[in-house]
Amino acid sequence: MSRHNNTRNAQKGKFELTIEGGKKILHENELIFIPSRKHHSGIALTDCELIDVFSPNRKEYSNN
């Protein structure tokens, strides 16, 4: 659980995402918004390429 909003984009593959107990399969070229403070987890069902965008910026993933 994080204080950051998260948008996850599946560039390639299939990814199973669980948010607050509900499951969603993210397919290629789909995106999903994960609100802050929501318990979430995921598992790649195939080889995946994912892009995560966080707001506010997560310092632990920043080069600055």
URQUIDA-V902760 format. One record per pair of residues at least 24 apart in sequence whose ideal C-beta (glycine too) atoms are under 6 Angstrom apart, sorted by sequence separation. I is the first residue (numbers start at 0). J is the second residue. D is the distance in Angstrom with one decimal. If there is no record, write none. Layout:
I;J;D
I;J;D
//
This chain:
6;30;5.9
7;31;5.5
16;41;4.4
6;32;5.4
14;41;5.7
15;42;5.2
5;33;4.2
14;43;5.6
15;44;5.5
4;35;5.1
13;44;4.2
3;35;5.7
13;45;4.8
2;35;5.2
12;45;4.2
14;47;5.1
12;46;5.3
12;47;3.5
0;36;5.7
11;48;4.1
0;38;5.3
10;48;4.2
9;49;5.8
7;49;6.0
8;50;4.4
7;51;5.3
5;51;6.0
6;52;4.6
5;53;5.5
3;53;4.4
4;54;4.8
3;57;5.8
//
